[in-house]
Amino acid sequence: MRERLPAALSREAALLEAMVAIAPQGIRVGCRVIRDEDEAQLMPAEAHSIPARHPAMRQASGAARWIAHLLLADFGQKNMAVLRSPSGAPVWPESITGSLAHDEEMAVAAVAPVSRIGSIGIDVEPAIPLPDDILALVAIQADVIDAVDANLAGRLLFSAKEAVYKAAYPLDGVILDYEDIAVNLNTGHATTTTGRRATLTYCIAPRIVVLAVVSIHRVR
Ligand SMILES: CC(C)(COP(=O)(O)OP(=O)(O)OC[C@H]1O[C@@H](n2cnc3c(N)ncnc32)[C@H](O)[C@@H]1OP(=O)(O)O)[C@@H](O)C(=O)NCCC(=O)NCCS
């Protein structure tokens, strides 16, 4: 059972403030505490496109799309369904790049015009240390994380790789592994083995959110 809503809503407001502060110009962001009734936020076509059966997953996807619908309306795209493609990637209107994520409590979304931003990826994580066994799977020698709070550096690294993957996949259709993405948290950049370069911005309180922007032009 989820915690009482009022306490969660104050974290939602704090996260929105933190996300707006890190969003590069041209990118609209939003967040929403996932509610038990949020599956109802899915438009019929969206509900049909999402195979997950577990209620919590459908609630999370509904909460993320509630944000996406609002952000798309800001760009003049009203009542636009954001379907889930068979790859898992969300399907945006042609002129838009966007990304969705959710953890157990919060859903987040980012949207921007393709003309200004190449491709966006977003991830959200609770601000707690990453277990060592998962960090061992995620980190590679090329990663640079020493400028970040040591307790959260691993979680931030994990989140950055997920955000970069979500931005790169729609451009290349390649399934990257953690070892295919080198992240420098000190400079806020990442590179992929497919020749993509990402710019990263992030917040760590009240949750970790990473935004990755990948140019449509390859670096090599
Ligand atoms: C994309 C992926 C990393 C998401 O991770 P997750 O922790 O399950 O879920 P998150 O809450 O962070 O993100 C979920 C959202 O990601 C988006 N997403 C899923 N697959 C995607 C893809 N291939 N490209 C871009 N976005 C994608 C969807 O919008 C999804 O939301 P929805 O289920 O409501 O439609 C994971 O689903 C995946 O495809 N992994 C395979 C590749 C991998 O793990 N590589 C190592 C990481 S670099």
The ligand as a MOL file (V3000), in Angstrom:
LIG
                    3D

  0  0  0     0  0            999 V3000
M  V30 BEGIN CTAB
M  V30 COUNTS 48 50 0 0 0
M  V30 BEGIN ATOM
M  V30 1 C 14.8790 1.1020 -21.3370 0
M  V30 2 C 15.2270 0.3910 -20.0360 0
M  V30 3 C 16.6940 0.6380 -19.7090 0
M  V30 4 C 14.2680 1.0110 -18.9800 0
M  V30 5 O 14.5620 0.6080 -17.7430 0
M  V30 6 P 13.5100 0.3210 -16.5420 0
M  V30 7 O 14.2970 0.4950 -15.3040 0
M  V30 8 O 12.8190 -0.9330 -16.8100 0
M  V30 9 O 12.3610 1.4050 -16.5820 0
M  V30 10 P 12.3310 2.9890 -16.4390 0
M  V30 11 O 11.2500 3.3330 -15.5200 0
M  V30 12 O 13.6620 3.5890 -16.2120 0
M  V30 13 O 11.8700 3.4160 -17.9130 0
M  V30 14 C 10.6890 2.8970 -18.4420 0
M  V30 15 C 10.4050 3.6430 -19.7070 0
M  V30 16 O 11.5230 3.5400 -20.5810 0
M  V30 17 C 11.0450 3.7430 -21.8890 0
M  V30 18 N 11.7130 2.7900 -22.7530 0
M  V30 19 C 11.6220 1.4440 -22.7450 0
M  V30 20 N 12.3910 0.9290 -23.7130 0
M  V30 21 C 12.9780 1.9800 -24.3410 0
M  V30 22 C 13.8690 2.0890 -25.4280 0
M  V30 23 N 14.3230 1.0030 -26.0650 0
M  V30 24 N 14.2540 3.3170 -25.8280 0
M  V30 25 C 13.8110 4.4340 -25.1980 0
M  V30 26 N 12.9510 4.3960 -24.1500 0
M  V30 27 C 12.5520 3.1710 -23.7410 0
M  V30 28 C 9.5350 3.5490 -21.8810 0
M  V30 29 O 8.9400 4.8080 -22.0660 0
M  V30 30 C 9.2740 3.0470 -20.4790 0
M  V30 31 O 8.0670 3.5470 -19.9530 0
M  V30 32 P 6.6860 2.7140 -20.1580 0
M  V30 33 O 6.9910 1.3280 -19.7220 0
M  V30 34 O 5.7410 3.4180 -19.2530 0
M  V30 35 O 6.3410 2.8420 -21.6000 0
M  V30 36 C 14.9550 -1.1210 -20.1260 0
M  V30 37 O 13.6070 -1.3370 -20.2650 0
M  V30 38 C 15.6300 -1.7980 -21.3010 0
M  V30 39 O 15.1350 -1.7750 -22.4150 0
M  V30 40 N 16.7860 -2.4630 -21.0430 0
M  V30 41 C 17.5050 -3.1970 -22.0560 0
M  V30 42 C 18.8590 -2.5910 -22.3070 0
M  V30 43 C 19.6330 -2.4080 -21.0290 0
M  V30 44 O 19.1690 -2.6510 -19.9290 0
M  V30 45 N 20.8840 -1.9570 -21.1860 0
M  V30 46 C 21.6540 -1.5880 -20.0520 0
M  V30 47 C 21.3270 -0.1570 -19.6810 0
M  V30 48 S 22.3420 0.9060 -20.6110 0
M  V30 END ATOM
M  V30 BEGIN BOND
M  V30 1 1 1 2
M  V30 2 1 2 3
M  V30 3 1 2 4
M  V30 4 1 2 36
M  V30 5 1 4 5
M  V30 6 1 5 6
M  V30 7 2 6 7
M  V30 8 1 6 8
M  V30 9 1 6 9
M  V30 10 1 9 10
M  V30 11 2 10 11
M  V30 12 1 10 12
M  V30 13 1 10 13
M  V30 14 1 13 14
M  V30 15 1 14 15
M  V30 16 1 15 16
M  V30 17 1 15 30
M  V30 18 1 16 17
M  V30 19 1 17 18
M  V30 20 1 17 28
M  V30 21 1 18 19
M  V30 22 1 18 27
M  V30 23 2 19 20
M  V30 24 1 20 21
M  V30 25 1 21 22
M  V30 26 2 21 27
M  V30 27 1 22 23
M  V30 28 2 22 24
M  V30 29 1 24 25
M  V30 30 2 25 26
M  V30 31 1 26 27
M  V30 32 1 28 29
M  V30 33 1 28 30
M  V30 34 1 30 31
M  V30 35 1 31 32
M  V30 36 2 32 33
M  V30 37 1 32 34
M  V30 38 1 32 35
M  V30 39 1 36 37
M  V30 40 1 36 38
M  V30 41 2 38 39
M  V30 42 1 38 40
M  V30 43 1 40 41
M  V30 44 1 41 42
M  V30 45 1 42 43
M  V30 46 2 43 44
M  V30 47 1 43 45
M  V30 48 1 45 46
M  V30 49 1 46 47
M  V30 50 1 47 48
M  V30 END BOND
M  V30 END CTAB
M  END
